[in-house]
Amino acid sequence: MVAAQAAKKSFWSIWYKTEIIPIYVTVGGAVGLASWYLTRLARHPETVWDRKNNPFPWQNVQQNENTKLHAVNAKFDKFHSRDRL
Amino acid sequence: MSDQEAAPLQTAPFDARFPNTNQTKHCWQNYVDYYKCINARGEDFAPCKQFWRNYHSLCPNGWVEKWDTQREAGENPSNFEI
């Protein structure tokens, strides 16, 4: 209890210091990367969110659309974007 | 082994819906599409044959047999009606 209070007090007393900016950068970067990847997975045509109205989301991918991050040896006109749940 | 008239060798063409190595869903989709096509247009409708060729190229024979027996028994959970 005392240690938690002491730790809390000491974070709020040093949050503005320049020395801990790398911590913010690293943790912020990691959280950003993780959330970017999670949204990418959520929007993937294989992920089914609405079983009643959209049970087969991969059927909305047209033949000239790319779903991969880096498509090797293949030419696509555009990237697939998932419009609906 | 020289074939005088070699039959053209072909397989299922690339499908942008299934670009990755795992072609399981591609196999299933072609199987379902073939039977949907047959139910809607009749067995002699020629363009349905492309689905037949695709799923025979993509699917393991054991799966095709299992699905066929399920379908004949009316137990296949896939929807073969449009």
Backbone of each chain as nested JSON, in Angstrom:
{
  "chains": [
    {"id": "A", "residues": [
      {"number": 1, "name": "MET", "atoms": {"N": [0.854, -1.199, 0.0], "CA": [0.0, 0.0, 0.0], "C": [0.879, 1.233, 0.0]}},
      {"number": 2, "name": "VAL", "atoms": {"N": [1.846, 1.222, 0.945], "CA": [2.728, 2.394, 1.024], "C": [3.608, 2.444, -0.221]}},
      {"number": 3, "name": "ALA", "atoms": {"N": [4.05, 1.257, -0.653], "CA": [4.942, 1.225, -1.824], "C": [4.187, 1.702, -3.059]}},
      {"number": 4, "name": "ALA", "atoms": {"N": [2.922, 1.3, -3.192], "CA": [2.129, 1.719, -4.363], "C": [1.948, 3.216, -4.34]}},
      {"number": 5, "name": "GLN", "atoms": {"N": [1.653, 3.716, -3.154], "CA": [1.46, 5.171, -3.076], "C": [2.754, 5.888, -3.399]}},
      {"number": 6, "name": "ALA", "atoms": {"N": [3.872, 5.316, -2.919], "CA": [5.164, 5.958, -3.191], "C": [5.469, 5.896, -4.688]}},
      {"number": 7, "name": "ALA", "atoms": {"N": [5.164, 4.738, -5.313], "CA": [5.459, 4.608, -6.746], "C": [4.599, 5.57, -7.541]}},
      {"number": 8, "name": "LYS", "atoms": {"N": [3.312, 5.654, -7.153], "CA": [2.407, 6.546, -7.889], "C": [2.893, 7.969, -7.777]}},
      {"number": 9, "name": "LYS", "atoms": {"N": [3.252, 8.333, -6.572], "CA": [3.689, 9.705, -6.387], "C": [4.923, 9.953, -7.241]}},
      {"number": 10, "name": "SER", "atoms": {"N": [5.847, 8.977, -7.301], "CA": [7.087, 9.276, -7.993], "C": [6.895, 9.286, -9.511]}},
      {"number": 11, "name": "PHE", "atoms": {"N": [5.921, 8.531, -10.069], "CA": [5.709, 8.664, -11.516], "C": [5.188, 10.05, -11.851]}},
      {"number": 12, "name": "TRP", "atoms": {"N": [4.193, 10.484, -11.107], "CA": [3.628, 11.782, -11.436], "C": [4.596, 12.923, -11.158]}},
      {"number": 13, "name": "SER", "atoms": {"N": [5.631, 12.618, -10.362], "CA": [6.585, 13.691, -10.148], "C": [7.666, 13.709, -11.219]}},
      {"number": 14, "name": "ILE", "atoms": {"N": [7.754, 12.663, -12.056], "CA": [8.821, 12.668, -13.057], "C": [8.33, 12.54, -14.486]}},
      {"number": 15, "name": "TRP", "atoms": {"N": [6.984, 12.56, -14.708], "CA": [6.497, 12.241, -16.048], "C": [6.956, 13.242, -17.086]}},
      {"number": 16, "name": "TYR", "atoms": {"N": [7.319, 14.422, -16.638], "CA": [7.678, 15.453, -17.599], "C": [9.16, 15.431, -17.944]}},
      {"number": 17, "name": "LYS", "atoms": {"N": [9.928, 14.583, -17.245], "CA": [11.377, 14.666, -17.44], "C": [11.767, 14.128, -18.812]}},
      {"number": 18, "name": "THR", "atoms": {"N": [12.784, 14.725, -19.392], "CA": [13.189, 14.33, -20.743], "C": [13.796, 12.945, -20.786]}},
      {"number": 19, "name": "GLU", "atoms": {"N": [14.317, 12.468, -19.642], "CA": [15.022, 11.181, -19.706], "C": [14.09, 10.025, -19.978]}},
      {"number": 20, "name": "ILE", "atoms": {"N": [12.797, 10.183, -19.679], "CA": [11.914, 9.018, -19.86], "C": [11.149, 9.084, -21.171]}},
      {"number": 21, "name": "ILE", "atoms": {"N": [11.499, 10.013, -22.035], "CA": [10.861, 10.051, -23.359], "C": [11.092, 8.769, -24.145]}},
      {"number": 22, "name": "PRO", "atoms": {"N": [12.281, 8.155, -24.101], "CA": [12.416, 6.881, -24.828], "C": [11.409, 5.825, -24.396]}},
      {"number": 23, "name": "ILE", "atoms": {"N": [11.048, 5.825, -23.132], "CA": [10.033, 4.857, -22.674], "C": [8.716, 5.142, -23.369]}},
      {"number": 24, "name": "TYR", "atoms": {"N": [8.334, 6.404, -23.426], "CA": [7.081, 6.762, -24.094], "C": [7.121, 6.35, -25.553]}},
      {"number": 25, "name": "VAL", "atoms": {"N": [8.273, 6.636, -26.201], "CA": [8.389, 6.318, -27.627], "C": [8.258, 4.822, -27.847]}},
      {"number": 26, "name": "THR", "atoms": {"N": [9.001, 4.034, -27.045], "CA": [8.99, 2.583, -27.254], "C": [7.626, 1.992, -26.969]}},
      {"number": 27, "name": "VAL", "atoms": {"N": [7.069, 2.35, -25.812], "CA": [5.772, 1.766, -25.451], "C": [4.691, 2.242, -26.421]}},
      {"number": 28, "name": "GLY", "atoms": {"N": [4.744, 3.529, -26.763], "CA": [3.758, 4.03, -27.72], "C": [3.876, 3.351, -29.068]}},
      {"number": 29, "name": "GLY", "atoms": {"N": [5.138, 3.163, -29.517], "CA": [5.344, 2.478, -30.784], "C": [4.831, 1.057, -30.76]}},
      {"number": 30, "name": "ALA", "atoms": {"N": [5.098, 0.347, -29.662], "CA": [4.648, -1.044, -29.561], "C": [3.132, -1.126, -29.558]}},
      {"number": 31, "name": "VAL", "atoms": {"N": [2.49, -0.254, -28.781], "CA": [1.022, -0.264, -28.731], "C": [0.454, 0.092, -30.106]}},
      {"number": 32, "name": "GLY", "atoms": {"N": [1.096, 1.071, -30.765], "CA": [0.615, 1.448, -32.094], "C": [0.719, 0.312, -33.088]}},
      {"number": 33, "name": "LEU", "atoms": {"N": [1.874, -0.36, -33.105], "CA": [2.07, -1.484, -34.012], "C": [1.062, -2.589, -33.729]}},
      {"number": 34, "name": "ALA", "atoms": {"N": [0.873, -2.891, -32.438], "CA": [-0.053, -3.973, -32.087], "C": [-1.466, -3.631, -32.534]}},
      {"number": 35, "name": "SER", "atoms": {"N": [-1.876, -2.384, -32.3], "CA": [-3.253, -2.04, -32.675], "C": [-3.39, -1.965, -34.184]}},
      {"number": 36, "name": "TRP", "atoms": {"N": [-2.343, -1.509, -34.899], "CA": [-2.42, -1.532, -36.358], "C": [-2.615, -2.95, -36.86]}},
      {"number": 37, "name": "TYR", "atoms": {"N": [-1.853, -3.901, -36.297], "CA": [-1.963, -5.281, -36.77], "C": [-3.311, -5.892, -36.425]}},
      {"number": 38, "name": "LEU", "atoms": {"N": [-3.825, -5.519, -35.236], "CA": [-5.139, -6.04, -34.861], "C": [-6.22, -5.521, -35.804]}},
      {"number": 39, "name": "THR", "atoms": {"N": [-6.146, -4.23, -36.165], "CA": [-7.166, -3.726, -37.095], "C": [-6.997, -4.371, -38.458]}},
      {"number": 40, "name": "ARG", "atoms": {"N": [-5.754, -4.635, -38.842], "CA": [-5.544, -5.311, -40.118], "C": [-6.172, -6.698, -40.105]}},
      {"number": 41, "name": "LEU", "atoms": {"N": [-6.004, -7.419, -39.009], "CA": [-6.617, -8.743, -38.903], "C": [-8.141, -8.634, -38.891]}},
      {"number": 42, "name": "ALA", "atoms": {"N": [-8.653, -7.603, -38.209], "CA": [-10.106, -7.47, -38.112], "C": [-10.715, -7.18, -39.476]}},
      {"number": 43, "name": "ARG", "atoms": {"N": [-9.993, -6.438, -40.33], "CA": [-10.528, -6.054, -41.62], "C": [-10.217, -7.089, -42.697]}},
      {"number": 44, "name": "HIS", "atoms": {"N": [-9.522, -8.146, -42.363], "CA": [-9.129, -9.155, -43.331], "C": [-10.369, -9.834, -43.911]}},
      {"number": 45, "name": "PRO", "atoms": {"N": [-10.343, -10.174, -45.213], "CA": [-11.54, -10.817, -45.765], "C": [-11.853, -12.186, -45.195]}},
      {"number": 46, "name": "GLU", "atoms": {"N": [-10.963, -12.765, -44.403], "CA": [-11.28, -14.065, -43.828], "C": [-11.987, -13.96, -42.487]}},
      {"number": 47, "name": "THR", "atoms": {"N": [-12.046, -12.745, -41.918], "CA": [-12.628, -12.607, -40.579], "C": [-14.118, -12.372, -40.7]}},
      {"number": 48, "name": "VAL", "atoms": {"N": [-14.896, -13.229, -40.027], "CA": [-16.35, -13.117, -40.115], "C": [-16.853, -12.442, -38.856]}},
      {"number": 49, "name": "TRP", "atoms": {"N": [-17.456, -11.257, -39.011], "CA": [-18.001, -10.549, -37.848], "C": [-19.511, -10.765, -37.746]}},
      {"number": 50, "name": "ASP", "atoms": {"N": [-20.178, -10.743, -38.906], "CA": [-21.635, -10.805, -38.915], "C": [-22.041, -12.069, -39.64]}},
      {"number": 51, "name": "ARG", "atoms": {"N": [-22.406, -13.085, -38.862], "CA": [-22.669, -14.379, -39.497], "C": [-23.964, -14.388, -40.278]}},
      {"number": 52, "name": "LYS", "atoms": {"N": [-24.922, -13.49, -39.875], "CA": [-26.195, -13.539, -40.585], "C": [-26.096, -12.829, -41.921]}},
      {"number": 53, "name": "ASN", "atoms": {"N": [-25.527, -11.606, -41.908], "CA": [-25.595, -10.789, -43.111], "C": [-24.364, -10.879, -43.984]}},
      {"number": 54, "name": "ASN", "atoms": {"N": [-23.246, -11.281, -43.455], "CA": [-22.035, -11.345, -44.268], "C": [-21.224, -12.57, -43.871]}},
      {"number": 55, "name": "PRO", "atoms": {"N": [-21.741, -13.756, -44.153], "CA": [-21.033, -14.949, -43.661], "C": [-19.795, -15.307, -44.463]}},
      {"number": 56, "name": "PHE", "atoms": {"N": [-19.67, -14.761, -45.702], "CA": [-18.523, -15.11, -46.54], "C": [-17.839, -13.84, -47.034]}},
      {"number": 57, "name": "PRO", "atoms": {"N": [-17.087, -13.163, -46.181], "CA": [-16.53, -11.865, -46.59], "C": [-15.514, -11.971, -47.719]}},
      {"number": 58, "name": "TRP", "atoms": {"N": [-14.905, -13.146, -47.916], "CA": [-13.916, -13.261, -48.986], "C": [-14.558, -13.209, -50.367]}},
      {"number": 59, "name": "GLN", "atoms": {"N": [-15.861, -13.383, -50.426], "CA": [-16.517, -13.298, -51.728], "C": [-16.553, -11.881, -52.26]}},
      {"number": 60, "name": "ASN", "atoms": {"N": [-16.283, -10.901, -51.407], "CA": [-16.298, -9.515, -51.871], "C": [-14.979, -9.091, -52.477]}},
      {"number": 61, "name": "VAL", "atoms": {"N": [-13.967, -9.956, -52.464], "CA": [-12.676, -9.6, -53.052], "C": [-12.779, -9.788, -54.556]}},
      {"number": 62, "name": "GLN", "atoms": {"N": [-12.527, -8.728, -55.32], "CA": [-12.557, -8.845, -56.781], "C": [-11.243, -9.449, -57.272]}},
      {"number": 63, "name": "GLN", "atoms": {"N": [-11.249, -9.894, -58.52], "CA": [-10.082, -10.623, -59.001], "C": [-8.881, -9.723, -59.259]}},
      {"number": 64, "name": "ASN", "atoms": {"N": [-9.08, -8.391, -59.287], "CA": [-7.93, -7.521, -59.514], "C": [-7.49, -6.838, -58.227]}},
      {"number": 65, "name": "GLU", "atoms": {"N": [-7.951, -7.338, -57.083], "CA": [-7.611, -6.701, -55.815], "C": [-6.588, -7.528, -55.063]}},
      {"number": 66, "name": "ASN", "atoms": {"N": [-5.735, -6.836, -54.352], "CA": [-4.703, -7.477, -53.571], "C": [-5.08, -7.441, -52.099]}},
      {"number": 67, "name": "THR", "atoms": {"N": [-4.853, -8.536, -51.376], "CA": [-5.122, -8.521, -49.95], "C": [-3.853, -8.653, -49.126]}},
      {"number": 68, "name": "LYS", "atoms": {"N": [-2.741, -8.902, -49.791], "CA": [-1.513, -9.11, -49.038], "C": [-0.796, -7.791, -48.823]}},
      {"number": 69, "name": "LEU", "atoms": {"N": [0.076, -7.762, -47.821], "CA": [0.903, -6.592, -47.58], "C": [1.911, -6.412, -48.707]}},
      {"number": 70, "name": "HIS", "atoms": {"N": [2.536, -7.522, -49.104], "CA": [3.58, -7.454, -50.119], "C": [3.359, -8.614, -51.072]}},
      {"number": 71, "name": "ALA", "atoms": {"N": [2.824, -8.307, -52.246], "CA": [2.525, -9.357, -53.221], "C": [3.711, -9.5, -54.152]}},
      {"number": 72, "name": "VAL", "atoms": {"N": [4.302, -10.686, -54.176], "CA": [5.496, -10.911, -54.986], "C": [5.064, -11.464, -56.334]}},
      {"number": 73, "name": "ASN", "atoms": {"N": [5.655, -10.948, -57.409], "CA": [5.426, -11.482, -58.747], "C": [3.974, -11.479, -59.156]}},
      {"number": 74, "name": "ALA", "atoms": {"N": [3.232, -10.505, -58.718], "CA": [1.827, -10.436, -59.139], "C": [1.454, -8.977, -59.27]}},
      {"number": 75, "name": "LYS", "atoms": {"N": [0.694, -8.677, -60.329], "CA": [0.308, -7.283, -60.525], "C": [-1.166, -7.143, -60.183]}},
      {"number": 76, "name": "PHE", "atoms": {"N": [-1.469, -6.25, -59.255], "CA": [-2.854, -6.005, -58.912], "C": [-3.148, -4.538, -59.132]}},
      {"number": 77, "name": "ASP", "atoms": {"N": [-4.401, -4.234, -59.435], "CA": [-4.736, -2.839, -59.677], "C": [-4.888, -2.066, -58.388]}},
      {"number": 78, "name": "LYS", "atoms": {"N": [-5.509, -2.701, -57.401], "CA": [-5.703, -1.944, -56.181], "C": [-5.747, -2.876, -54.982]}},
      {"number": 79, "name": "PHE", "atoms": {"N": [-5.754, -2.243, -53.821], "CA": [-5.788, -2.994, -52.59], "C": [-7.233, -3.168, -52.148]}},
      {"number": 80, "name": "HIS", "atoms": {"N": [-7.526, -4.348, -51.655], "CA": [-8.902, -4.601, -51.208], "C": [-9.179, -3.846, -49.917]}},
      {"number": 81, "name": "SER", "atoms": {"N": [-10.349, -3.214, -49.835], "CA": [-10.722, -2.59, -48.577], "C": [-12.083, -3.139, -48.171]}},
      {"number": 82, "name": "ARG", "atoms": {"N": [-12.192, -3.448, -46.94], "CA": [-13.419, -4.072, -46.46], "C": [-14.401, -2.985, -46.09]}},
      {"number": 83, "name": "ASP", "atoms": {"N": [-15.524, -2.939, -46.844], "CA": [-16.461, -1.852, -46.623], "C": [-17.478, -2.154, -45.552]}},
      {"number": 84, "name": "ARG", "atoms": {"N": [-17.764, -3.418, -45.372], "CA": [-18.874, -3.73, -44.49], "C": [-18.419, -4.697, -43.417]}},
      {"number": 85, "name": "LEU", "atoms": {"N": [-19.212, -4.791, -42.358], "CA": [-18.894, -5.658, -41.249], "C": [-18.918, -7.111, -41.717]}}
    ]},
    {"id": "B", "residues": [
      {"number": 1, "name": "MET", "atoms": {"N": [8.323, -41.675, -72.98], "CA": [6.957, -41.269, -72.675], "C": [6.577, -40.118, -73.559]}},
      {"number": 2, "name": "SER", "atoms": {"N": [6.356, -40.4, -74.86], "CA": [5.959, -39.287, -75.724], "C": [4.484, -39.459, -76.06]}},
      {"number": 3, "name": "ASP", "atoms": {"N": [3.748, -38.456, -75.685], "CA": [2.32, -38.493, -76.04], "C": [2.165, -37.842, -77.394]}},
      {"number": 4, "name": "GLN", "atoms": {"N": [1.506, -38.512, -78.296], "CA": [1.294, -37.906, -79.607], "C": [0.362, -36.718, -79.477]}},
      {"number": 5, "name": "GLU", "atoms": {"N": [-0.767, -36.948, -78.775], "CA": [-1.611, -35.782, -78.492], "C": [-1.712, -35.712, -76.979]}},
      {"number": 6, "name": "ALA", "atoms": {"N": [-0.804, -34.953, -76.389], "CA": [-0.853, -34.834, -74.941], "C": [-2.025, -33.952, -74.568]}},
      {"number": 7, "name": "ALA", "atoms": {"N": [-2.789, -34.435, -73.618], "CA": [-3.878, -33.593, -73.133], "C": [-3.266, -32.389, -72.436]}},
      {"number": 8, "name": "PRO", "atoms": {"N": [-3.839, -31.212, -72.621], "CA": [-3.241, -30.04, -71.964], "C": [-3.339, -30.188, -70.45]}},
      {"number": 9, "name": "LEU", "atoms": {"N": [-2.204, -30.014, -69.795], "CA": [-2.202, -30.128, -68.348], "C": [-2.591, -28.787, -67.761]}},
      {"number": 10, "name": "GLN", "atoms": {"N": [-3.59, -28.788, -66.927], "CA": [-3.948, -27.529, -66.301], "C": [-4.453, -27.8, -64.904]}},
      {"number": 11, "name": "THR", "atoms": {"N": [-4.499, -26.73, -64.14], "CA": [-4.961, -26.858, -62.767], "C": [-5.866, -25.67, -62.464]}},
      {"number": 12, "name": "ALA", "atoms": {"N": [-6.271, -25.564, -61.223], "CA": [-7.161, -24.466, -60.871], "C": [-6.418, -23.154, -61.039]}},
      {"number": 13, "name": "PRO", "atoms": {"N": [-7.021, -22.161, -61.69], "CA": [-6.32, -20.894, -61.889], "C": [-6.246, -20.093, -60.599]}},
      {"number": 14, "name": "PHE", "atoms": {"N": [-5.416, -19.064, -60.619], "CA": [-5.253, -18.221, -59.45], "C": [-6.578, -17.536, -59.116]}},
      {"number": 15, "name": "ASP", "atoms": {"N": [-6.882, -17.49, -57.838], "CA": [-8.101, -16.825, -57.382], "C": [-7.698, -15.796, -56.334]}},
      {"number": 16, "name": "ALA", "atoms": {"N": [-8.041, -14.526, -56.597], "CA": [-7.605, -13.465, -55.689], "C": [-8.252, -13.574, -54.319]}},
      {"number": 17, "name": "ARG", "atoms": {"N": [-9.357, -14.336, -54.222], "CA": [-9.975, -14.484, -52.905], "C": [-9.132, -15.377, -51.994]}},
      {"number": 18, "name": "PHE", "atoms": {"N": [-8.281, -16.2, -52.605], "CA": [-7.492, -17.163, -51.826], "C": [-6.049, -17.107, -52.287]}},
      {"number": 19, "name": "PRO", "atoms": {"N": [-5.335, -16.001, -51.938], "CA": [-3.998, -15.842, -52.502], "C": [-2.91, -16.579, -51.741]}},
      {"number": 20, "name": "ASN", "atoms": {"N": [-3.213, -17.106, -50.572], "CA": [-2.152, -17.656, -49.744], "C": [-1.966, -19.139, -49.978]}},
      {"number": 21, "name": "THR", "atoms": {"N": [-0.99, -19.692, -49.272], "CA": [-0.652, -21.099, -49.48], "C": [-1.808, -22.009, -49.069]}},
      {"number": 22, "name": "ASN", "atoms": {"N": [-2.542, -21.623, -48.05], "CA": [-3.638, -22.453, -47.562], "C": [-4.813, -22.342, -48.512]}},
      {"number": 23, "name": "GLN", "atoms": {"N": [-5.059, -23.414, -49.274], "CA": [-6.104, -23.39, -50.294], "C": [-7.341, -24.165, -49.866]}},
      {"number": 24, "name": "THR", "atoms": {"N": [-7.454, -24.429, -48.58], "CA": [-8.591, -25.206, -48.075], "C": [-9.914, -24.595, -48.478]}},
      {"number": 25, "name": "LYS", "atoms": {"N": [-10.035, -23.279, -48.23], "CA": [-11.297, -22.636, -48.525], "C": [-11.554, -22.589, -50.015]}},
      {"number": 26, "name": "HIS", "atoms": {"N": [-10.498, -22.479, -50.801], "CA": [-10.638, -22.478, -52.248], "C": [-11.261, -23.791, -52.697]}},
      {"number": 27, "name": "CYS", "atoms": {"N": [-10.749, -24.889, -52.148], "CA": [-11.275, -26.226, -52.446], "C": [-12.75, -26.295, -52.08]}},
      {"number": 28, "name": "TRP", "atoms": {"N": [-13.086, -25.902, -50.847], "CA": [-14.474, -25.981, -50.387], "C": [-15.387, -25.101, -51.233]}},
      {"number": 29, "name": "GLN", "atoms": {"N": [-14.906, -23.897, -51.551], "CA": [-15.726, -22.964, -52.319], "C": [-16.054, -23.534, -53.681]}},
      {"number": 30, "name": "ASN", "atoms": {"N": [-15.068, -24.162, -54.338], "CA": [-15.33, -24.74, -55.65], "C": [-16.288, -25.913, -55.575]}},
      {"number": 31, "name": "TYR", "atoms": {"N": [-16.153, -26.723, -54.519], "CA": [-17.07, -27.868, -54.361], "C": [-18.498, -27.358, -54.222]}},
      {"number": 32, "name": "VAL", "atoms": {"N": [-18.675, -26.38, -53.319], "CA": [-20.026, -25.843, -53.096], "C": [-20.544, -25.167, -54.364]}},
      {"number": 33, "name": "ASP", "atoms": {"N": [-19.671, -24.411, -55.05], "CA": [-20.114, -23.699, -56.243], "C": [-20.521, -24.655, -57.346]}},
      {"number": 34, "name": "TYR", "atoms": {"N": [-19.806, -25.782, -57.472], "CA": [-20.192, -26.744, -58.504], "C": [-21.606, -27.261, -58.247]}},
      {"number": 35, "name": "TYR", "atoms": {"N": [-21.887, -27.643, -57.004], "CA": [-23.208, -28.206, -56.752], "C": [-24.301, -27.153, -56.774]}},
      {"number": 36, "name": "LYS", "atoms": {"N": [-23.953, -25.914, -56.416], "CA": [-24.924, -24.831, -56.575], "C": [-25.234, -24.633, -58.049]}},
      {"number": 37, "name": "CYS", "atoms": {"N": [-24.175, -24.676, -58.88], "CA": [-24.327, -24.485, -60.314], "C": [-25.202, -25.595, -60.895]}},
      {"number": 38, "name": "ILE", "atoms": {"N": [-24.939, -26.823, -60.484], "CA": [-25.717, -27.964, -60.974], "C": [-27.181, -27.832, -60.577]}},
      {"number": 39, "name": "ASN", "atoms": {"N": [-27.41, -27.449, -59.316], "CA": [-28.789, -27.336, -58.842], "C": [-29.523, -26.228, -59.558]}},
      {"number": 40, "name": "ALA", "atoms": {"N": [-28.789, -25.161, -59.912], "CA": [-29.472, -24.029, -60.524], "C": [-29.658, -24.222, -62.024]}},
      {"number": 41, "name": "ARG", "atoms": {"N": [-28.634, -24.814, -62.7], "CA": [-28.653, -24.833, -64.156], "C": [-28.762, -26.219, -64.753]}},
      {"number": 42, "name": "GLY", "atoms": {"N": [-28.726, -27.248, -63.93], "CA": [-28.807, -28.59, -64.497], "C": [-27.433, -29.173, -64.739]}},
      {"number": 43, "name": "GLU", "atoms": {"N": [-27.378, -30.501, -64.817], "CA": [-26.075, -31.164, -64.876], "C": [-25.34, -30.944, -66.164]}},
      {"number": 44, "name": "ASP", "atoms": {"N": [-26.036, -30.597, -67.239], "CA": [-25.361, -30.529, -68.527], "C": [-24.882, -29.128, -68.852]}},
      {"number": 45, "name": "PHE", "atoms": {"N": [-25.024, -28.205, -67.948], "CA": [-24.604, -26.84, -68.211], "C": [-23.085, -26.803, -68.198]}},
      {"number": 46, "name": "ALA", "atoms": {"N": [-22.48, -26.514, -69.333], "CA": [-21.032, -26.704, -69.486], "C": [-20.162, -25.833, -68.589]}},
      {"number": 47, "name": "PRO", "atoms": {"N": [-20.457, -24.554, -68.372], "CA": [-19.564, -23.764, -67.518], "C": [-19.455, -24.279, -66.095]}},
      {"number": 48, "name": "CYS", "atoms": {"N": [-20.383, -25.1, -65.641], "CA": [-20.247, -25.662, -64.287], "C": [-19.031, -26.561, -64.191]}},
      {"number": 49, "name": "LYS", "atoms": {"N": [-18.622, -27.094, -65.363], "CA": [-17.528, -28.07, -65.343], "C": [-16.235, -27.453, -64.812]}},
      {"number": 50, "name": "GLN", "atoms": {"N": [-16.069, -26.143, -64.98], "CA": [-14.842, -25.507, -64.489], "C": [-14.725, -25.677, -62.98]}},
      {"number": 51, "name": "PHE", "atoms": {"N": [-15.849, -25.546, -62.282], "CA": [-15.808, -25.755, -60.834], "C": [-15.439, -27.194, -60.519]}},
      {"number": 52, "name": "TRP", "atoms": {"N": [-15.981, -28.115, -61.314], "CA": [-15.679, -29.535, -61.095], "C": [-14.18, -29.788, -61.242]}},
      {"number": 53, "name": "ARG", "atoms": {"N": [-13.608, -29.226, -62.308], "CA": [-12.169, -29.399, -62.526], "C": [-11.38, -28.791, -61.38]}},
      {"number": 54, "name": "ASN", "atoms": {"N": [-11.817, -27.594, -60.946], "CA": [-11.087, -26.921, -59.875], "C": [-11.092, -27.734, -58.603]}},
      {"number": 55, "name": "TYR", "atoms": {"N": [-12.272, -28.211, -58.195], "CA": [-12.243, -28.884, -56.902], "C": [-11.575, -30.236, -56.986]}},
      {"number": 56, "name": "HIS", "atoms": {"N": [-11.596, -30.845, -58.182], "CA": [-10.839, -32.094, -58.288], "C": [-9.34, -31.86, -58.264]}},
      {"number": 57, "name": "SER", "atoms": {"N": [-8.891, -30.66, -58.708], "CA": [-7.462, -30.359, -58.603], "C": [-7.071, -29.999, -57.191]}},
      {"number": 58, "name": "LEU", "atoms": {"N": [-7.932, -29.254, -56.514], "CA": [-7.546, -28.661, -55.243], "C": [-7.79, -29.558, -54.047]}},
      {"number": 59, "name": "CYS", "atoms": {"N": [-8.885, -30.317, -54.073], "CA": [-9.29, -31.006, -52.854], "C": [-8.649, -32.381, -52.77]}},
      {"number": 60, "name": "PRO", "atoms": {"N": [-8.268, -32.77, -51.548], "CA": [-7.829, -34.15, -51.346], "C": [-8.98, -35.092, -51.651]}},
      {"number": 61, "name": "ASN", "atoms": {"N": [-8.667, -36.236, -52.269], "CA": [-9.738, -37.151, -52.683], "C": [-10.563, -37.624, -51.502]}},
      {"number": 62, "name": "GLY", "atoms": {"N": [-9.897, -37.77, -50.335], "CA": [-10.645, -38.219, -49.163], "C": [-11.742, -37.243, -48.784]}},
      {"number": 63, "name": "TRP", "atoms": {"N": [-11.455, -35.957, -48.907], "CA": [-12.461, -34.953, -48.582], "C": [-13.616, -35.03, -49.561]}},
      {"number": 64, "name": "VAL", "atoms": {"N": [-13.277, -35.185, -50.865], "CA": [-14.336, -35.232, -51.871], "C": [-15.253, -36.42, -51.599]}},
      {"number": 65, "name": "GLU", "atoms": {"N": [-14.647, -37.562, -51.272], "CA": [-15.485, -38.731, -50.989], "C": [-16.332, -38.514, -49.756]}},
      {"number": 66, "name": "LYS", "atoms": {"N": [-15.722, -37.935, -48.717], "CA": [-16.475, -37.709, -47.489], "C": [-17.634, -36.764, -47.746]}},
      {"number": 67, "name": "TRP", "atoms": {"N": [-17.368, -35.683, -48.474], "CA": [-18.444, -34.73, -48.73], "C": [-19.515, -35.331, -49.611]}},
      {"number": 68, "name": "ASP", "atoms": {"N": [-19.096, -36.178, -50.565], "CA": [-20.092, -36.806, -51.435], "C": [-21.001, -37.729, -50.641]}},
      {"number": 69, "name": "THR", "atoms": {"N": [-20.4, -38.524, -49.745], "CA": [-21.261, -39.424, -48.952], "C": [-22.167, -38.6, -48.05]}},
      {"number": 70, "name": "GLN", "atoms": {"N": [-21.639, -37.504, -47.489], "CA": [-22.485, -36.665, -46.652], "C": [-23.617, -36.065, -47.454]}},
      {"number": 71, "name": "ARG", "atoms": {"N": [-23.275, -35.644, -48.673], "CA": [-24.285, -34.985, -49.493], "C": [-25.371, -35.955, -49.884]}},
      {"number": 72, "name": "GLU", "atoms": {"N": [-24.954, -37.2, -50.203], "CA": [-25.98, -38.177, -50.581], "C": [-26.856, -38.548, -49.412]}},
      {"number": 73, "name": "ALA", "atoms": {"N": [-26.27, -38.51, -48.198], "CA": [-27.089, -38.811, -47.033], "C": [-27.851, -37.593, -46.546]}},
      {"number": 74, "name": "GLY", "atoms": {"N": [-27.633, -36.451, -47.207], "CA": [-28.331, -35.246, -46.776], "C": [-27.745, -34.625, -45.53]}},
      {"number": 75, "name": "GLU", "atoms": {"N": [-26.495, -34.996, -45.194], "CA": [-25.907, -34.51, -43.945], "C": [-24.852, -33.455, -44.152]}},
      {"number": 76, "name": "ASN", "atoms": {"N": [-24.599, -33.068, -45.399], "CA": [-23.542, -32.087, -45.612], "C": [-24.017, -30.726, -45.142]}},
      {"number": 77, "name": "PRO", "atoms": {"N": [-23.283, -30.099, -44.218], "CA": [-23.781, -28.847, -43.643], "C": [-23.735, -27.664, -44.593]}},
      {"number": 78, "name": "SER", "atoms": {"N": [-22.977, -27.775, -45.714], "CA": [-22.908, -26.633, -46.631], "C": [-24.236, -26.453, -47.335]}},
      {"number": 79, "name": "ASN", "atoms": {"N": [-24.515, -25.23, -47.703], "CA": [-25.751, -24.906, -48.389], "C": [-25.515, -25.0, -49.88]}},
      {"number": 80, "name": "PHE", "atoms": {"N": [-26.173, -25.954, -50.542], "CA": [-25.979, -26.12, -51.981], "C": [-27.071, -25.471, -52.802]}},
      {"number": 81, "name": "GLU", "atoms": {"N": [-27.921, -24.684, -52.131], "CA": [-28.935, -23.946, -52.886], "C": [-28.523, -22.489, -52.922]}},
      {"number": 82, "name": "ILE", "atoms": {"N": [-28.857, -21.83, -54.016], "CA": [-28.532, -20.399, -54.089], "C": [-29.558, -19.64, -53.276]}}
    ]}
  ]
}
